[in-house]
Amino acid sequence: MEYVSTRGGAKALDFEGALLSGYAPDGGLFMPQCIPSLGRDTLRRWSSLSYPGLVKELCSLFIPAELVPRKVLNELIDRAFSRFRHKDVVHLSRLKDGLNILELWHGVTYAFKDLSLSCTGQFLQYFLEKRQKHVNILVGTSGDTGSSAIESVRGQKNMDIFVLLPKGFCTQIQELQMTTVIEDNVHVFAAHGNSDEIDEPIKELFADVDFAGKYNLMSLNSINWSRIMVQIAHYFYAYFRCAPSLDTTPLPVVEIVVPTGGGGNITAGCIAQKMGLPIQLVTVVNSNDIIHRTVQCGDFSLAESVKATLASAMDIQEPYNVERILWLLSGSDSHLIKSLMEQFNVSKRLKLPEDLHRKLSQTLGSCSASDKDIVGAMQRCWEENQYLLCPHSAVAAHYHYSQPHRACLHLKFSCFSFLSSIPRCCLAPASAAKFQDAVLRAKLVPQIPPEITALTAMETRSTPLERGQDWAQVLRGRIEAVAQWW
């Protein structure tokens, strides 16, 4: 299994090489050269597996045994999930009116990114110990990625992590989960800018190929293929828990609703679909609706500014993983993707070619939710189920509540009667415990675990990045200073 850049100008790498990379040297993102196709027998065999079991099977398809022996791979994944609070790692809650919520937030930081990053941290540690190598990890975060990435590598001797958070755009709890970690290998920067602005110095450092190579720079954002790979398991688990039976021909369809920020999770869904999983995908966003506009109109263009919303981790205008989705849908046409992304990088505006837009709109449905919609979904879910949704999960629930008869509408235009009863699963990326302000805005009572309450009394440490500073140069200086100890 080789990994190639979506823009076609970088050398193909094995899994280890892709894991230890950030952006490809040509500015693209690494993807597997071939996507495995799974047959009906494999799906039926996998249907009884636990979530960790599915992660093991899926990872074994993308990580050759000669690189990581299967026994070792299984042990790494078991170790990754050992700190999760739920015995099943993830959990499906079946609520009223067909609302199925797949809780992906039972990890250490109460966010779905713990799932992929805990595994990625184990894979990384395995290769670094084997090669006796040290890396410097650069991470920009809109809220949850930073704390999950920190937890996956904190205290490790052969890696340092540099996290940029957007000051004032995260919740207090999200920020504290990062700034209260004071291990020597953790370096947190509080930048006075938004989520897209903090990505710019990171891109600049990766684009400096000499610097990136000299200091072994890598990323744990969903730029990293390993993140996407593990997240594919969400879709198989959701499908097997929600499909009525796998004994019918054709196999039943399940609709999966995915809250979307940087687009990594929905990219994993598109790959699962391409592997043969019979799912319909809906990507849902907040008022920062570039992905919704792209799906509906082919308009991949920036708005004037990032809007601050209750679903703060989705306050993103440049969802870089859209590049991976377009590469998939274009038939791996790296020349086309290179041309399109270069156009976007110059003008920050892009109108998709008609054929590519048609394929995208056939692959994904989409929906945008305002803060009012988010609050309404949180209130309704509590009133009907006594179940607290985080604002990001509420974006998905809003779609469910606003589309109650969607499957029946399919029946009107289709001869396939089974479409009249398509089950739907909404992915829940975070716990409501992390978003107390949104819960209070919905006039509900926060439920706060003691380990989150304890954060407010802990020592904090971070380096401010002020507007007008050269953030890339500040990062260079810190990385160079840390490197003197190695």
Buried (B, 14 or more C-beta within 10 A) or exposed (E): BBBBBBBBBBEEBBBBBBBBBBBBBBBBBBBBEEBBEBEEEBBEEBBEBBBBBBBBBBBBBBBEEEBBEEEEBBBBBEBBBEEBEEEBBBBBEEBEEBBBBBBBBBBBBBBBBBBBBBBBBBBBBBBBEEEEEBBBBBBBBBBBBBBBBBBBBBEBEBBBBBBBBBBEBBBEBBBBBBBBBEBEBBBBBBBBBBBBBBBBBBBBBBBBEEBBEEBBBBBBBBBBBBBBBBBBBBBBBBBBBBBEEBEEEEBBBBBBBBBBBBBBBBBBBBBBBBBBBBBBBBBBBBBBBBBBBBBBEBBBBBEEEBBBBBBBBBBBBBBBBBBBBBBBBBEBBBEBBBEBBEBBEEEEEBBBBEEBBEBBBEBBBBBBBBBEBBBBBBBBBBEEBEBBBBBBBBBBBBBBBEBEEBBEEBBEEEEEEBBEEBBBBBBBBBBBBBBBBBBEBBEBEBEBEEEBEEBEEEEBEBBEBEEEEEBBEBBBEBBEEBBEEE
